[in-house]
């Protein structure tokens, strides 16, 4: 909300995609530099154009939702791990501020970064302890700052020192949608007087556009709409969620794993893009100037004519080519992939998996959750392509010049400059031994 505040008047709302696009361009540029891609404007503009025209990045950059920030957050973690020592104090401060703001913007980011810190920390202890300090200063510090900001804001507005007042309700919705919480309540309501005990028969309801967990949270007849976020309901939600997990850990884990796998594979654009406009959204835009509201009212999405199927076809093609590129240029030639690019693949892989675990395991499975980060796959393939050119330069013996990173005169033919030094004396030994030495 603080990020959007400068755009919340007049025609400023149309500048949001521009501002978000600039932010995306800055993060992409930083990630390309960290990966060691050639510092040429054409490469950056080409990669940005491909991502903007064929992946979900542009769709999310043009959407007023914090989901836009998730992929960028993952790339900033990579920049911190790889380039922290090379950054100036100003650049480090900007990155810490950016990661803090992105983490505050969506609670799932807090969990994703927490998982990243643990997994990358374990990897560092195993492979390279040098990244522990960047990880602590560039990622852990923003997480601590974000947690402090969230806790302080809730203390000031609601009088409670919690990360999120409604988190227990959302977790309970997930457990109810999966079933374990309904089974627990069916037993517990014999001895406890929960607010939900009078609604046991309706807890598993769903409706078009509302899976069971979303029905519980958002449908006009759902439990949350009936009880709101009153203290008793939130407290009971936390208790029910805790007791459900404690009494049925295996069932909860099985459902969580199934949801994470399902979420990992759901990469399409959001299937709600052409849903009817919610009254709240229409009331919001009615406060803008008449011309702005008219543009909103006549848009393809508002008229339920957004070309989602065609967009999905383009995104699927881009994703398929990206995966093919990763298989051929990455896995197929792993020994020729530089350490910085390998780290990029590791961080992106962790980000994709953690995003699916956090969103699928703690919320409902929706296309937009994995779609918000799936553009990182084509990006990784493009980085491999951009960095492969420098690695695949002609060898020195064919060009007559020293190869990249080789000392002058190393492996260059005689008579082409600083060649093999001539040493006085004569060769001795059998021809077979000379051939072996050669």
C-alpha positions as CSV (number, residue, x, y, z in Angstrom):
1,X,0.0,0.0,0.0
2,X,2.8,2.4,0.8
3,X,4.4,1.6,-2.6
4,X,1.1,2.3,-4.4
5,X,0.2,5.4,-2.4
6,X,1.9,7.9,-4.8
7,X,-0.2,6.5,-7.7
8,X,-3.6,6.6,-6.0
9,X,-5.0,9.7,-7.5
10,X,-6.1,10.9,-11.0
11,X,-4.3,9.2,-13.8
12,X,-1.5,8.0,-11.6
13,X,-3.0,4.5,-11.5
14,X,-1.8,4.0,-15.1
15,X,1.8,4.7,-14.0
16,X,1.8,1.6,-11.8
17,X,2.8,-0.8,-14.6
18,X,5.5,1.7,-15.6
19,X,6.9,1.8,-12.1
20,X,6.7,-1.9,-11.7
21,X,8.3,-2.4,-15.1
22,X,11.2,-0.2,-14.1
23,X,11.7,-2.2,-10.9
24,X,11.6,-5.4,-12.9
25,X,14.2,-4.1,-15.4
26,X,16.5,-3.0,-12.6
27,X,16.4,-6.4,-10.9
28,X,16.9,-8.3,-14.2
29,X,19.9,-6.1,-15.0
30,X,21.4,-6.8,-11.5
31,X,20.9,-10.6,-12.0
32,X,22.5,-10.6,-15.4
33,X,25.5,-8.7,-14.1
34,X,25.8,-11.2,-11.2
35,X,25.6,-14.1,-13.6
36,X,28.5,-12.7,-15.7
37,X,26.5,-12.1,-18.8
38,X,28.3,-9.8,-21.3
39,X,27.7,-6.1,-20.4
40,X,26.1,-5.2,-23.7
41,X,22.7,-3.3,-23.9
42,X,21.5,-5.5,-26.8
43,X,21.7,-8.6,-24.6
44,X,19.8,-7.0,-21.8
45,X,17.1,-5.5,-24.1
46,X,16.8,-8.8,-25.9
47,X,16.2,-10.8,-22.8
48,X,13.8,-8.2,-21.4
49,X,11.9,-8.2,-24.7
50,X,11.6,-12.0,-24.7
51,X,10.4,-12.1,-21.1
52,X,8.0,-9.2,-21.7
53,X,6.4,-10.7,-24.8
54,X,6.3,-14.4,-24.1
55,X,6.2,-15.0,-20.3
56,X,4.0,-14.1,-17.3
57,X,6.3,-11.4,-16.1
58,X,4.6,-8.7,-18.1
59,X,1.2,-9.8,-17.0
60,X,2.2,-9.6,-13.3
61,X,4.0,-6.3,-13.9
62,X,0.7,-4.9,-15.2
63,X,-1.3,-6.2,-12.3
64,X,-1.9,-4.3,-9.0
65,X,-1.0,-7.2,-6.8
66,X,2.1,-8.1,-4.7
67,X,2.5,-11.4,-6.6
68,X,4.5,-9.4,-9.1
69,X,7.3,-9.1,-6.5
70,X,7.9,-12.8,-5.8
71,X,10.1,-13.6,-8.8
72,X,12.1,-10.4,-8.3
73,X,12.6,-11.3,-4.7
74,X,14.2,-14.6,-5.6
75,X,16.5,-12.9,-8.1
76,X,17.6,-10.4,-5.5
77,X,18.5,-13.2,-3.1
78,X,20.8,-14.5,-5.9
79,X,22.4,-11.1,-6.4
80,X,23.1,-10.8,-2.7
81,X,24.7,-14.3,-2.6
82,X,26.9,-13.8,-5.6
83,X,27.8,-10.1,-5.7
84,X,27.5,-8.8,-2.2
85,X,31.3,-8.1,-1.9
86,X,31.3,-6.2,-5.1
87,X,28.4,-3.9,-4.2
88,X,28.9,-0.4,-2.9
89,X,27.3,0.7,0.4
90,X,24.6,2.5,-1.4
91,X,23.8,-0.5,-3.5
92,X,23.7,-2.8,-0.5
93,X,21.4,-0.4,1.3
94,X,19.0,-0.3,-1.7
95,X,18.9,-4.1,-1.9
96,X,18.2,-4.5,1.8
97,X,15.4,-1.9,1.6
98,X,14.0,-3.6,-1.5
99,X,14.0,-7.1,0.0
100,X,12.5,-5.7,3.2
101,X,9.7,-4.0,1.3
102,X,9.0,-7.0,-0.9
103,X,8.9,-9.3,2.1
104,X,6.4,-7.0,4.0
105,X,4.2,-6.9,0.9
106,X,3.2,-10.5,1.0
107,X,3.3,-13.0,4.0
108,X,4.3,-15.9,1.7
109,X,7.5,-14.0,1.0
110,X,8.5,-14.2,4.6
111,X,8.1,-18.0,4.5
112,X,9.9,-18.3,1.2
113,X,12.9,-16.3,2.4
114,X,13.0,-18.3,5.6
115,X,13.3,-21.5,3.6
116,X,15.9,-19.9,1.4
117,X,18.0,-18.8,4.4
118,X,18.0,-22.3,5.9
119,X,18.7,-24.2,2.6
120,X,21.3,-21.8,1.3
121,X,22.9,-21.7,4.7
122,X,23.2,-25.5,4.8
123,X,24.6,-25.5,1.2
124,X,27.1,-22.8,2.3
125,X,28.3,-24.9,5.3
126,X,28.8,-27.8,2.9
127,X,30.3,-26.0,-0.1
128,X,31.3,-22.4,0.5
129,X,31.1,-20.7,3.8
130,X,32.0,-17.4,2.2
131,X,28.4,-16.8,1.3
132,X,27.2,-17.0,5.0
133,X,28.0,-13.3,5.6
134,X,26.2,-12.0,2.5
135,X,23.3,-14.3,3.4
136,X,23.1,-12.9,6.9
137,X,23.5,-9.2,6.0
138,X,21.6,-9.2,2.7
139,X,18.7,-11.7,3.3
140,X,18.4,-12.5,7.0
141,X,18.6,-8.8,8.1
142,X,15.7,-7.8,5.7
143,X,13.6,-10.7,7.0
144,X,14.2,-9.6,10.6
145,X,13.3,-6.0,9.6
146,X,10.2,-7.1,7.8
147,X,9.1,-9.2,10.7
148,X,9.6,-6.2,13.0
149,X,7.7,-3.9,10.7
150,X,4.7,-6.4,10.5
151,X,4.7,-6.9,14.3
152,X,4.9,-3.2,15.0
153,X,2.1,-2.3,12.6
154,X,-0.2,-5.0,14.2
155,X,0.7,-3.7,17.6
156,X,-0.2,-0.1,16.6
157,X,-3.4,-1.0,14.8
158,X,-4.7,-3.9,16.7
159,X,-2.8,-4.0,19.9
160,X,-1.3,-7.4,19.3
161,X,2.3,-8.3,18.6
162,X,1.8,-10.8,15.9
163,X,3.0,-11.1,12.3
164,X,-0.5,-11.4,11.0
165,X,-3.8,-11.3,12.8
166,X,-5.6,-13.4,10.1
167,X,-2.9,-16.1,9.5
168,X,-4.6,-18.6,11.8
169,X,-7.9,-18.2,9.9
170,X,-6.1,-18.8,6.6
171,X,-4.3,-21.9,7.9
172,X,-7.6,-23.2,9.3
173,X,-9.2,-22.6,5.9
174,X,-6.5,-24.8,4.3
175,X,-7.0,-27.6,6.8
176,X,-10.8,-27.4,6.4
177,X,-10.5,-27.5,2.6
178,X,-8.2,-30.6,2.8
179,X,-10.4,-32.3,5.4
180,X,-8.4,-32.9,8.6
181,X,-9.8,-29.9,10.4
182,X,-13.4,-31.1,9.6
183,X,-12.6,-34.5,11.0
184,X,-11.1,-32.9,14.1
185,X,-14.1,-30.6,14.6
186,X,-16.5,-33.6,14.2
187,X,-14.9,-35.1,17.3
188,X,-14.0,-32.0,19.3
189,X,-17.5,-30.4,19.0
190,X,-18.8,-33.1,21.4
191,X,-16.9,-31.5,24.2
192,X,-16.0,-28.0,23.0
193,X,-18.2,-25.0,22.1
194,X,-16.4,-23.6,19.1
195,X,-18.2,-21.0,16.9
196,X,-17.8,-23.4,13.9
197,X,-19.6,-26.3,15.7
198,X,-22.9,-25.0,14.5
199,X,-21.7,-25.0,10.9
200,X,-20.1,-28.5,10.6
201,X,-22.4,-29.5,7.7
202,X,-21.4,-26.5,5.6
203,X,-17.7,-26.4,6.2
204,X,-17.0,-28.6,3.1
205,X,-19.0,-26.5,0.7
206,X,-17.7,-25.2,-2.5
207,X,-19.2,-23.1,-5.4
208,X,-18.2,-22.1,-8.9
209,X,-15.0,-20.1,-8.5
210,X,-14.7,-21.1,-4.9
211,X,-12.9,-24.3,-3.7
212,X,-13.8,-25.3,-0.2
213,X,-11.0,-23.3,1.5
214,X,-11.9,-20.2,-0.6
215,X,-15.6,-20.7,0.2
216,X,-14.7,-20.7,3.9
217,X,-12.8,-17.4,3.5
218,X,-14.4,-15.3,0.8
219,X,-17.9,-16.6,-0.2
220,X,-20.8,-14.4,1.2
221,X,-22.1,-17.5,3.0
222,X,-18.7,-18.6,4.2
223,X,-17.7,-18.8,7.9
224,X,-15.3,-15.9,7.8
225,X,-17.9,-13.6,6.5
226,X,-20.3,-14.6,9.3
227,X,-17.8,-14.2,12.1
228,X,-15.4,-11.7,10.7
229,X,-12.0,-11.4,12.4
230,X,-13.4,-11.0,15.9
231,X,-10.9,-12.0,18.6
232,X,-12.8,-15.1,19.6
233,X,-13.0,-16.5,16.1
234,X,-9.3,-15.8,15.4
235,X,-8.3,-17.4,18.8
236,X,-10.4,-20.4,18.1
237,X,-9.0,-20.7,14.6
238,X,-5.4,-20.8,16.0
239,X,-6.5,-23.5,18.6
240,X,-8.3,-25.6,16.1
241,X,-5.4,-25.5,13.6
242,X,-2.9,-26.3,16.3
243,X,-4.9,-29.3,17.6
244,X,-5.6,-30.5,14.1
245,X,-1.9,-30.7,13.2
246,X,-1.0,-32.2,16.6
247,X,-3.7,-34.9,16.4
248,X,-3.4,-35.7,12.6
249,X,0.2,-34.9,11.6
250,X,0.4,-37.6,8.9
251,X,-2.8,-36.6,7.2
252,X,-1.9,-32.9,7.3
253,X,1.6,-33.7,5.9
254,X,0.1,-35.9,3.1
255,X,-2.3,-33.2,2.0
256,X,0.4,-30.5,2.2
257,X,2.7,-32.5,0.0
258,X,0.0,-33.3,-2.5
259,X,-1.0,-29.6,-2.6
260,X,2.7,-28.5,-3.1
261,X,3.1,-30.9,-6.0
262,X,-0.1,-29.8,-7.6
263,X,0.8,-26.2,-7.1
264,X,4.3,-26.8,-8.6
265,X,2.6,-28.1,-11.8
266,X,-0.1,-25.4,-12.1
267,X,1.7,-22.7,-14.1
268,X,-1.0,-21.2,-16.2
269,X,-2.3,-17.6,-16.1
270,X,-4.9,-17.2,-13.4
271,X,-8.3,-18.7,-14.4
272,X,-10.1,-15.9,-12.7
273,X,-8.8,-13.2,-15.2
274,X,-12.3,-13.2,-16.9
275,X,-14.4,-13.5,-13.8
276,X,-17.0,-10.8,-13.2
277,X,-15.6,-7.7,-11.5
278,X,-16.1,-7.8,-7.8
279,X,-18.2,-4.9,-6.3
280,X,-15.3,-3.8,-4.1
281,X,-13.1,-3.3,-7.2
282,X,-15.7,-1.4,-9.0
283,X,-16.3,0.9,-6.1
284,X,-12.6,1.5,-5.8
285,X,-12.3,2.6,-9.5
286,X,-15.4,4.7,-9.2
287,X,-13.4,7.1,-7.0
288,X,-11.0,7.9,-9.9
289,X,-11.8,10.5,-12.6
290,X,-14.6,9.6,-15.0
291,X,-12.2,8.9,-17.9
292,X,-10.2,6.5,-15.8
293,X,-13.3,4.7,-14.7
294,X,-14.6,4.5,-18.3
295,X,-11.3,3.0,-19.4
296,X,-11.5,0.4,-16.6
297,X,-15.1,-0.3,-17.4
298,X,-14.5,-0.9,-21.1
299,X,-11.3,-3.0,-20.7
300,X,-11.2,-6.5,-22.0
301,X,-10.9,-8.0,-18.6
302,X,-13.8,-6.1,-17.2
303,X,-15.9,-7.2,-20.2
304,X,-14.7,-10.8,-19.6
305,X,-13.0,-10.9,-23.0
306,X,-9.4,-11.1,-21.9
307,X,-7.5,-13.5,-24.3
308,X,-6.4,-15.8,-21.5
309,X,-6.2,-18.9,-23.8
310,X,-4.0,-17.2,-26.3
311,X,-1.8,-15.8,-23.6
312,X,-1.5,-19.3,-22.0
313,X,-0.5,-20.8,-25.4
314,X,2.4,-18.2,-25.7
315,X,3.5,-18.8,-22.1
316,X,3.4,-22.6,-22.5
317,X,5.6,-22.3,-25.6
318,X,8.0,-20.0,-23.8
319,X,8.2,-22.4,-20.8
320,X,8.7,-25.4,-23.0
321,X,11.5,-23.8,-24.9
322,X,13.0,-22.6,-21.6
323,X,13.0,-26.1,-20.2
324,X,14.5,-27.5,-23.4
325,X,17.2,-24.8,-23.2
326,X,18.0,-25.7,-19.6
327,X,18.2,-29.4,-20.5
328,X,20.5,-28.9,-23.5
329,X,22.7,-26.0,-22.4
330,X,22.6,-26.7,-18.7
331,X,22.3,-30.3,-17.8
332,X,23.7,-31.5,-21.1
333,X,26.9,-29.3,-20.7
334,X,27.1,-29.0,-16.9
335,X,30.9,-29.0,-16.8
336,X,31.0,-25.9,-19.0
337,X,28.5,-23.9,-16.8
338,X,30.2,-21.3,-14.7
339,X,29.8,-21.3,-10.9
340,X,27.8,-18.0,-10.9
341,X,25.3,-19.5,-13.4
342,X,25.1,-22.7,-11.4
343,X,24.2,-20.6,-8.3
344,X,21.5,-18.9,-10.3
345,X,20.0,-22.3,-11.3
346,X,20.2,-23.4,-7.6
347,X,18.5,-20.3,-6.3
348,X,15.8,-20.3,-8.9
349,X,15.1,-24.0,-8.3
350,X,14.8,-23.4,-4.6
351,X,12.5,-20.5,-5.2
352,X,10.2,-22.5,-7.4
353,X,10.0,-25.3,-5.0
354,X,9.5,-23.1,-1.9
355,X,6.9,-21.0,-3.6
356,X,4.9,-24.2,-4.4
357,X,5.3,-25.5,-0.8
358,X,4.4,-22.3,0.9
359,X,1.4,-21.3,-1.3
360,X,0.1,-24.8,-2.0
361,X,0.7,-26.1,1.5
362,X,-0.7,-23.1,3.4
363,X,-3.2,-21.7,0.9
364,X,-5.5,-23.0,-1.8
365,X,-3.9,-24.3,-5.1
366,X,-4.3,-21.6,-7.7
367,X,-2.7,-21.0,-11.1
368,X,-1.5,-17.5,-10.3
369,X,0.7,-18.6,-7.4
370,X,3.2,-20.6,-9.5
371,X,2.5,-18.5,-12.6
372,X,4.0,-15.5,-10.7
373,X,7.5,-17.2,-10.6
374,X,7.4,-19.6,-13.6
375,X,9.0,-16.9,-15.9
376,X,12.2,-17.5,-14.0
377,X,12.6,-20.7,-16.0
378,X,12.9,-19.0,-19.5
379,X,15.0,-16.3,-17.8
380,X,17.5,-19.0,-16.6
381,X,17.6,-20.5,-20.1
382,X,18.3,-17.0,-21.6
383,X,21.1,-16.4,-19.1
384,X,22.7,-19.8,-20.1
385,X,22.5,-18.7,-23.7
386,X,24.0,-15.3,-23.0
387,X,26.9,-16.7,-21.0
388,X,27.5,-19.7,-23.3
389,X,28.9,-17.4,-26.0
390,X,31.8,-16.2,-23.9
391,X,32.5,-19.8,-22.7
392,X,32.3,-21.2,-26.2
393,X,34.7,-18.8,-27.8
394,X,37.1,-20.3,-30.4
395,X,40.0,-22.0,-28.7
396,X,43.4,-20.3,-28.7
397,X,45.0,-22.7,-31.1
398,X,42.4,-21.8,-33.8
399,X,42.5,-18.1,-33.3
400,X,46.2,-17.6,-32.7
401,X,45.4,-15.6,-29.5
402,X,45.3,-16.6,-25.9
403,X,41.9,-17.8,-24.8
404,X,39.9,-16.1,-22.1
405,X,41.6,-16.3,-18.7
406,X,44.8,-17.9,-20.2
407,X,48.2,-16.3,-19.8
408,X,49.8,-14.9,-22.8
409,X,51.7,-17.5,-24.8
410,X,49.8,-20.4,-23.3
411,X,48.9,-23.0,-25.9
412,X,49.5,-20.7,-28.8
413,X,51.2,-21.9,-32.0
414,X,54.8,-20.8,-32.6
415,X,55.4,-17.8,-34.9
416,X,52.0,-16.2,-33.9
417,X,53.4,-13.8,-31.3
418,X,54.3,-14.9,-27.8
419,X,54.4,-18.6,-28.6
420,X,56.1,-21.6,-27.1
421,X,59.6,-20.5,-25.9
422,X,62.5,-21.9,-27.8
423,X,65.1,-23.6,-25.6
424,X,68.6,-24.3,-26.8
425,X,69.4,-28.0,-27.2
426,X,68.1,-30.9,-29.0
427,X,65.2,-33.3,-28.6
428,X,65.9,-36.8,-27.6
429,X,63.8,-39.9,-27.0
430,X,61.9,-42.3,-29.2
431,X,59.2,-41.1,-31.6
432,X,56.5,-43.0,-29.6
433,X,57.5,-41.2,-26.4
434,X,57.5,-37.8,-28.2
435,X,54.0,-38.5,-29.6
436,X,52.8,-39.4,-26.1
437,X,54.3,-36.3,-24.6
438,X,52.7,-34.2,-27.3
